[in-house]
Amino acid sequence: MTAPTGLRERKRERTRQAISTAAVTLFIARGFDAVSVAEVAAAAEVSKPTLFKYFGSKEDLVLHRIADHAGEGARVLRNRADGEGPLDALHRHFRDGLARRDPVTGLNDHPEVLAYHEMVFTTPALLARLAQYAEGDEEALAVAWGGPDRFTARLAAAQVVATHRVLARHNWRRLVDGVTADQAYPDALAEADRAFRLLRAAFEPGPPGAT
């Protein structure tokens, strides 16, 4: 008898999470470049072919946690309230992320999160793969921004993605220096506000047709 779709999907997700957890644990302990895919598969008790059914590359074993947020800015724009401008919606979303200590904002001082970010930010192969994800986010955000001025929409999207990256890394560096997330929160919030003020100065009222 075929397993119900819901059960099958839950089993796939459990396997995916087990592989990811094994990978990140090994990579943090020994370094990304020092661990082979075969070792990850063995730790997760799956074969290499099975591993690659869930993750397309070694880098994706790490970055899927960030990739799960792929297109998030575009979703924020598509779901924003009537009358809320693109930058207002994105600013609000980032502020909400800081408040809940979302790891993608860099403002999360859990030891595993700090170690994960250090691995990502100091490993060239991961940074290169992360740049590919960023390009996809830029494209999706530009489309969601809309308006007939496609060039300006792409410029705005690129600057928003870059701003998010700079803010997240700045927050992470504060925490590495020993400041707690709670202590860093007021400055992180003020810097996010400043960053979005600069974006508004450059792009508001936004690309023609964007409302």
N, C-alpha and C positions, 0 to 999 in steps of 0.2 A: 504494500500500500504506500502510495506517495505521501510524504510528509506535507502537512499544510504549509502554504507559502509563508505564513507568519513564523512558524516554528523553524522552517528552513533558513529564513533570513536571520532569525535570532542566533541560530547555530553558526552561520557565516560571520556574524558580527562578533560573536565570542571568540571564534578562531582568529579573526582579524585583530582583535584587541590583545589576544594572547601573544601573537607574533610581534605586535608593536611593543608591548610591555617588555618582552624578552629582549628585543633589539635595543630599545632605549636604555634598559638597565645595563646591558653589556657595553654599549657605546659610552655611557657616562662613566662607567667604572674603568674602562681601558682605553677609550679614545675611538672615535669613529673610524679612523684609518687602520687601526690595529685589529679590528674585528671583521671576520669574513661573513659573507651571507650564509655560508654553510654552517658556521658556528651559531648564527642566529636561528637557523632552521632547526638545528639540533636542540638548542635550548627551548624552543617552542614546541618541540616534538612533532615537527612536520617535515616533509621533504622540501627540497629546494624548488621543484616545480610547483608544489602547492603554495609555497611562499610567494612566488612570482604571479600566482593567480590573484593574490590580494594586493600586492605592491609591485609596481612596474620597475622599480629600481631600488638600489640600496639607499639612496638619498630619501626616497619616499617613505621608507621605514621610519624615518625621523620626522619628516616634514608633513606627513599626513595630518598631524595635529594642527598645523597651521593651515594646511590645504582644506581642512574641514570648514574654515572661515572663508574659503574662496568665494568671490562674488558677494560678500557680505555688504560692502558699500553700495553696490547696485541694488540689492534687496532693500536696503534702508531707503534709497531714493524712490523705488517703486511703491513702497508701503507708507511713505510719509503722508502726513495729514494735508488736506487741501489748504493751500495758501502758505505752506511751510517751504521755504527756499531750500535748494540742494545743500548749501553749506550749513544752514541752520540744522537740517536733519542730521548731517554727518557729525557736526559738532556735538549735538545732543547725544548721539549714539556713542561717541568717544568718551564724553563725560560720564555716561552711564556705565561704560566699561571700566573706567577708573574707579567709580564708586563701588562696583562689585569685585574689584581686583581681578578683572579678566586678564589672564596671562598674556593675551595678544597686545595689551597696552604696556607691557613691561612692568606693571606695578603689582607684582605678586612675589612675595618673599618666601614662599615655601621652598625649602632647600632643593627639592627635585626640580622645581620650575627654574630656579636660578641656575642650576647645573645644566639643565636642558638648553636654556638661552645661551649660556657660555659656549656650549658645544656648537650650537648653530652659528653664533656670531664669530667664532674663531676657526671654523672649518671651511676652507675655500670651496670644496665641492658642494657643501650645503648652501653656502651663500650664492653660488652660481645657480643652483636649482631654485633657490628662493627667488632669485631675480626673474626666473621664468614664470613663477606663480604671480609675481607682481605685474608682469606684462599682461597676463590674463585679467587680473583685477582692474588694471587701467582701462582695458578695452571694454569690459563689462560696465564699468562705471561711466565711461564716456557715452555708451549707448543709452544707459538709464538716464543720464543727464539730459539728453535730447536736444532739441532745437536744431535749426537749420545750419548753424555755424559749427560744423563738425570739428574744425581745427581748434577752436577755442575750447570746445568740450573736451577734446583730448588733452590739451594743455592743462586744463583744470583738473581732470582726472589724474594725470601724472603727478601734479603737485600735491593733491590730496594723499595719494598713496605714499609719496616721498615724505610728506609731513608725518603721517602715521608711523613710518619707519623710524624717523629721527626721534619722535617723541618716545616711542617704545624703547629704543636703545638708550636714550638719555635716562629714562626711568630705571632701566635695568642697571645701568652703571651706578646710579645712586645706591641701589640696594646692595650691589657688590661692595661698595665702599663702607657698608655697615649701617646705613640708614634703614629703618624699618619701613614697610609699606605705609603704615599709618602715619609715620612721621613725614614721609615724602609726599603724601597725598596733597596737602595744600599747594606745594610748589608745582607738583605735576599738573594739578588742575589749572593753576595760574598760567603755566606754560602752554597748556592746550588752548586756553582762551586766547592767549597772545597769538599763537600760531594760526588760529582760525580768523582772528582779526586781520592778520596779514593776508590770508587767502581772500577774505572778503574785499579788502582794499584792491586786490589784483583782479578779481573776477566778478564781483557784484556790479550790476544786478544779474550777472550770469550770462551765458550764451543766449542770444536772441531766441525767444520761444520757450526758454526754460522757466518754469514757474513753480 
